Amino acid sequence: MSSATQVLAAPPRRRESAGRLRGIVTGVIVLLLLIWTLFPFYWAFISSIKNPADNYGNKWLPFVSFVPTLQPWRDLWSIREIRDSMVNSAVVSVGAATIAVVLGTLAAYGIARFRFHRPKNGSLTTWFLSQRVLPPVIFVTPYFLIFLQFGLLDTLWGLVLLNATFNLAFPVIILTQMFREIPYELEEAAQIDGETRFGIFLKIAVPLVLPGLVVSWILCLAFSWNEFLFGFAMTQTEARVMPVYLAGGDQTRGVDFQAIGTRMLLTASVPLLAALAAQRYIVRGLSLGAVKG
C-alpha cells in the first residue's frame, strides 16, 4: 500500500521539480538579457564620473576602485556647441513629431472611414509603412539634391520636414485601427444633429483616440531625436543635432570616454523621460491600436 502511494506521489514531485527548474532557467535568461541591455548605460554613467586617468585599468566601482567626479559634466555644459545641439534636437524632434501626428491623424481617419479605389485602402497603408521599411540611406542623395536646390541644407526646417516624412507611418498605422474601432453610430448621430464631417473628426473621433495620439507623438519624437544619418548628411554647423555631435567623441588623441559617456546619457535621457511621463498612455494606446489578424 505504501509503495503504491509512493508511485502515485512521484509524478507531482517531478512536475514540481521541472517547474522549479524552468523558473530558474527563465530567471537566468532574463538576468542575462538585463545585463546585456543595461550594461552600456552603466558604462556611460561610470565613464561620465571618472577622471581621464581612471579610464585605464579595471576600475568599475565608484568609491572603491576610483574617486568619482562631476568635472566631465561641468565640461559638457560649458561647451556652446552642446547647448546649441540640444536646442536643435529639441526643435527638430518636437516639430517633426507634431507635423507627423497632425498629418498622420488626418490620413488615418481618411483610410479608416472612407473607401478608396485607386489606390485602395490597403495599398495606401502599405505605402505609408514602406517609408519605414526601405533603407534610409537610399534617400540621402536625392534628398540632398532637393535640399540643395531649395536652400534647405543645414537648416532646422529641412530636418523637421525630413523627419516628419519618414515618421509619418507611425500615426497612420496606429491610429487607423483605433479609428476603425470607434462605433460608426456615434458619428451618424452627430451627422443627424447637423455636425459637419470635420467637426465630427475633431469633437468625437480625435478625443476617443487620445492615447493613440500620445503614443504616436512619443514614437515620432524618439525616432526624430535619435536620427543620425540625415542629421549627418544634411547639416554642417548651424543645424547640427545631438546624435551627430555624439559621434564626435573620437578625437585625434584617441576616444574621449568622458565626453561619450556624458553625451550618451544626455541624449538618451530626453526620449526616456518622455516615455516615462506618458507611460500609461503608451500602454493603453499600443493595446488599443493593435492590428487584428
C-alpha positions in Angstrom: 0.0 0.0 0.0 2.8 2.4 0.9 4.7 1.6 -2.3 1.6 2.3 -4.4 1.3 5.7 -2.6 4.9 6.5 -3.4 4.4 5.6 -7.0 1.4 7.9 -7.3 3.2 10.7 -5.4 6.3 10.6 -7.6 4.9 12.3 -10.8 3.7 15.5 -8.9 7.1 15.8 -7.3 8.8 15.5 -10.7 6.4 18.1 -12.2 7.2 20.4 -9.3 10.9 19.9 -9.8 10.6 20.5 -13.5 8.6 23.7 -12.9 11.2 25.0 -10.4 14.0 24.2 -12.9 12.1 26.1 -15.7 11.7 29.1 -13.3 15.4 29.1 -12.6 16.4 28.9 -16.3 13.9 31.7 -17.1 15.3 33.9 -14.3 18.9 33.3 -15.5 17.9 34.2 -19.1 16.1 37.4 -18.0 19.1 38.4 -15.8 21.5 37.9 -18.7 19.2 40.0 -21.0 19.0 42.7 -18.4 22.8 42.8 -18.1 23.2 42.9 -21.8 20.7 45.7 -22.2 21.7 47.9 -19.2 25.5 47.5 -19.3 26.0 50.3 -22.0 24.2 52.7 -19.7 26.2 51.6 -16.7 29.4 52.0 -18.8 28.3 55.5 -19.9 27.5 56.5 -16.3 30.8 55.2 -14.9 32.7 56.9 -17.7 30.9 60.2 -17.0 32.1 60.4 -13.4 35.8 59.3 -13.9 38.9 61.3 -14.2 40.8 60.7 -17.5 43.5 58.6 -15.8 40.8 56.3 -14.3 39.7 55.1 -17.8 42.7 52.7 -18.0 42.5 49.6 -15.9 39.7 47.6 -14.3 38.0 50.4 -12.4 34.3 49.8 -12.4 33.1 50.5 -8.8 32.9 54.2 -7.7 34.4 55.0 -4.2 36.1 51.5 -4.3 38.4 51.5 -7.3 38.2 55.2 -8.2 37.1 58.5 -6.8 34.1 59.9 -8.8 34.0 63.4 -10.0 31.4 65.7 -11.7 34.0 67.6 -13.8 33.1 65.8 -17.0 29.5 67.1 -16.6 30.8 70.6 -15.9 32.9 70.4 -19.0 29.9 69.2 -21.0 27.7 72.2 -20.2 30.5 74.6 -20.8 30.6 73.7 -24.5 28.4 76.1 -26.5 28.1 73.5 -29.4 26.5 71.1 -26.9 23.9 73.6 -25.8 23.1 74.5 -29.4 22.8 70.9 -30.5 20.4 70.2 -27.6 18.2 73.1 -28.7 18.4 72.0 -32.4 17.4 68.4 -31.5 14.5 69.6 -29.4 13.2 71.9 -32.2 13.6 69.2 -34.8 12.1 66.3 -32.8 9.1 68.3 -31.4 8.4 69.9 -34.8 8.7 66.7 -36.8 6.6 64.7 -34.2 3.8 67.4 -34.3 3.7 67.6 -38.0 3.7 63.8 -38.5 0.9 63.3 -35.9 -1.3 66.1 -37.4 -0.9 64.8 -41.0 -0.9 61.1 -39.9 -4.2 61.6 -37.9 -5.9 63.1 -40.9 -4.6 60.3 -43.2 -5.5 57.6 -40.7 -9.1 58.9 -40.3 -9.5 59.0 -44.1 -8.3 55.4 -44.5 -10.5 54.2 -41.7 -13.7 55.9 -42.7 -13.6 56.3 -46.5 -13.3 53.7 -49.2 -10.7 54.4 -51.9 -10.3 52.5 -55.2 -7.1 53.9 -57.0 -5.1 53.1 -54.9 -7.1 51.0 -52.5 -7.0 51.5 -48.7 -4.7 48.6 -48.1 -2.3 49.9 -50.7 -2.2 53.3 -49.1 -1.4 51.8 -45.7 1.4 49.7 -47.3 2.8 52.8 -48.9 3.0 54.6 -45.6 4.6 51.5 -44.0 7.2 51.3 -46.8 8.6 54.7 -45.6 10.0 52.8 -42.5 10.8 49.5 -44.3 13.1 51.0 -47.0 16.7 51.6 -46.0 17.0 55.4 -45.3 20.5 55.5 -47.0 18.9 55.2 -50.4 17.2 58.5 -49.9 20.3 60.5 -48.9 21.4 61.5 -52.3 18.0 62.5 -53.8 17.1 64.5 -50.7 20.5 66.1 -50.6 20.0 67.4 -54.2 16.5 68.5 -53.4 17.6 70.4 -50.3 20.5 71.9 -52.2 18.0 73.1 -54.9 15.7 74.7 -52.4 18.3 76.1 -49.9 17.3 73.7 -47.1 20.7 72.3 -46.4 21.9 72.9 -42.8 18.5 74.3 -41.7 16.3 73.1 -38.9 13.2 73.4 -41.1 14.7 71.0 -43.6 15.4 68.4 -40.9 11.9 68.9 -39.5 10.3 68.1 -42.8 12.6 65.2 -43.4 11.9 63.5 -40.1 8.2 64.2 -40.3 8.1 62.5 -43.7 9.8 59.3 -42.5 7.9 59.1 -39.2 4.5 59.6 -40.8 4.0 55.8 -40.8 3.7 55.5 -37.0 0.5 57.6 -36.5 -1.1 56.2 -39.7 -0.6 52.6 -38.7 -1.5 53.1 -35.0 -4.5 55.4 -35.5 -6.1 53.7 -38.5 -7.1 50.7 -36.4 -8.2 52.8 -33.5 -10.5 54.9 -35.7 -12.0 51.7 -37.1 -12.8 50.6 -33.6 -14.9 53.7 -32.9 -18.6 52.8 -33.4 -19.9 54.5 -36.5 -23.2 55.1 -34.9 -21.7 57.9 -32.8 -20.7 59.8 -36.0 -24.1 59.1 -37.6 -25.8 60.5 -34.6 -23.7 63.7 -34.8 -24.5 64.0 -38.5 -28.2 63.8 -37.7 -27.7 66.7 -35.2 -26.2 68.8 -38.1 -22.4 68.4 -37.3 -20.0 68.6 -40.2 -17.6 65.8 -41.1 -14.6 67.9 -39.9 -16.5 68.7 -36.7 -17.2 65.0 -36.1 -13.5 64.3 -36.6 -12.3 67.0 -34.1 -15.0 66.6 -31.4 -15.7 62.9 -31.5 -13.1 60.8 -33.2 -9.9 62.6 -32.0 -10.8 62.7 -28.3 -11.6 58.9 -28.4 -8.1 58.1 -29.8 -6.2 60.4 -27.5 -4.0 57.6 -26.1 -3.0 56.7 -29.7 -2.1 60.3 -30.4 0.2 60.4 -27.4 1.8 57.1 -28.4 2.3 58.3 -31.9 3.8 61.6 -30.8 6.2 59.9 -28.4 7.4 57.4 -31.0 7.9 60.2 -33.6 9.7 62.3 -31.0 12.1 59.4 -30.1 12.9 58.5 -33.7 13.4 62.1 -34.7 15.6 62.7 -31.7 17.8 59.7 -32.4 18.1 60.2 -36.2 21.7 60.3 -37.1 22.0 59.6 -40.9 20.1 62.6 -42.2 21.3 64.9 -39.5 24.9 64.0 -40.5 24.3 64.2 -44.3 22.1 67.4 -44.4 23.8 69.6 -41.8 27.2 71.2 -41.3 27.3 73.7 -38.4 24.1 75.6 -37.9 21.6 72.8 -37.6 23.8 70.1 -36.1 21.8 67.8 -33.8 22.8 65.9 -30.8 23.3 62.4 -32.3 25.8 63.9 -34.8 27.7 65.6 -32.0 27.7 62.4 -30.0 29.6 60.7 -32.8 32.4 63.3 -32.4 34.0 61.6 -29.3 36.7 60.0 -31.5 39.5 62.6 -31.5 43.0 62.7 -32.9 44.4 61.7 -29.5 42.0 58.8 -29.1 38.5 58.2 -27.7 37.2 60.8 -25.2 35.4 58.4 -22.8 34.1 61.2 -20.6 32.7 63.1 -23.5 31.0 60.0 -25.0 29.6 58.9 -21.6 28.1 62.3 -20.7 26.7 62.9 -24.2 25.2 59.4 -24.4 23.3 59.8 -21.1 22.2 63.4 -22.0 21.0 62.3 -25.4 19.2 59.2 -24.2 17.5 61.0 -21.2 15.1 63.1 -23.3 13.1 60.3 -25.1 13.4 58.1 -21.9 11.8 60.8 -19.7 9.1 61.5 -22.3 8.2 57.8 -22.4 8.1 57.5 -18.6 5.9 60.6 -18.4 3.4 59.2 -20.9 3.7 55.5 -19.8 0.0 55.0 -19.1 -0.9 56.4 -22.5 1.7 54.3 -24.3 0.4 51.0 -22.8 -3.2 51.9 -23.5 -2.6 53.3 -26.9 -0.5 50.3 -28.1 -3.1 47.8 -26.9 -6.0 49.7 -28.5 -4.2 50.2 -31.7 -3.1 46.6 -32.2 -3.7 45.4 -35.7 -6.1 42.4 -35.7 -5.4 39.5 -38.0 
